[in-house]
Amino acid sequence: MRGKRNLRTMGGKWRPLMLALVCTVTMLMPLVLMPLGSLLAQDIHFFRIGTGSTAGTYFPIGGIIASAISKPPGSRDCTAGGSCGVPGLIAVAQSTEGSVANVTGIGNGTLESGLSQADISFWAYTGEANFKKTGAIANLRAIANLFPEAVHLVVRRESDIESVADLRGKRVSLDREGSGTRVDALLILKAYGLKLKELTAVTESAGPAADLLRDGKLDAFFMVVGTPATAVAELADDSLIRLIPINGPKADKLRADYPFFAADRIAAGIYQNVPTTETLSVGAQWLVSADVSEDLVYGVTRALWAPSTRGLLDNGHPKGRLITLETALDGLAVPLHPGAQRYYEEAGLLKPGPVK
């Protein structure tokens, strides 16, 4: 039985990766089939999107976006049922350590763009919190707000943990160094009066943490992610877990101290046998380097909101349905890129004016 579970877990963890690989191969096929002379005559641009763990939401969402904005040479025209992406662009979803790693990658030029929690984006741009020592990342710019990310505090079903305060003395994974989840988990622990030394802190991403919890080697793990998360869903399908609420006066004070936190709930039915759970959430946002050209970011933004992308988002991931043009400018933590601003002005969401 254990072998079957491990195989099942691995299969779930790799499904998003397989999807992204299929998308990448599909995008590259026109290059393989084109005559060399035609290929050399066209400009090709590669565009990296930093995401997160393959067990989370950023990676599959990043893969969908990469597919939507890409249009390799030789692709069919948008009006003929082909790609509506940016001509000559090949975008790739790159698995990373998460939000902190993504904003850092944009800052040092190893990534053109990346997904990030709103809180991490704000701190990175202003040089606060975890970025006091390294300094502000001034070249961060926004393309769009995407969807809310809920804080998951996952424990075994038979556990005696009923609240955040009960984590004292337990084996708890706070996620990897460099992840937005870890930053938020530390804030939550502090709000509930817990010091890091009062628990056995484990540094694992969601996939390995879920495996450790399944095997009884971990008592709890934090995960900040759009629902449903594969790593959590597979544990819930086997009736192995509960979610711990993060609400009440301490959570209210945390929201007052850090306005990027919002009250949220993980509804019953999102995860099998898990009832509605009150929690917190932060916005997931797509950032880009200020050094990327205005024309390219304009094209990328237009491709993101093309009618054909709507179908990819709606059918590609449950969280994709929450990515809408109407909420694209909600709660942005850094200034818009001029290319994105130009698109939103044309779409009537912004009045023409200087970049804010």
Secondary structure, DSSP 8 states (H G I E B T S, - for coil): -HHHHHHHHHHHHHHHHHHHHHHHHHHHHHHHHS-HHHHHTS--EEEEEE---TTSSHHHHHHHHHHHHEE-TT---GGGTS--SEETEEEEEE--S-HHHHHHHHHHTS-SEEEEEHHHHHHHHHT-GGGTTT---TTEEEEEEEEEEEEEEEEETT----SGGGGTTSEEE---TT-HHHHHHHHHHHHTT--GGGSEEE---HHHHHHHHHTTS-SEEEEEE-SS-HHHHHHHHTT-EEE----SHHHHHHHHH-TT-EEEEE-TTSSTT---EEEEEEEEEEEEETTS-HHHHHHHHHHHTSHHHHHHHHHH-GGGGG--GGGTTTT-SS-B-HHHHHHHHHTTSS-S-S--
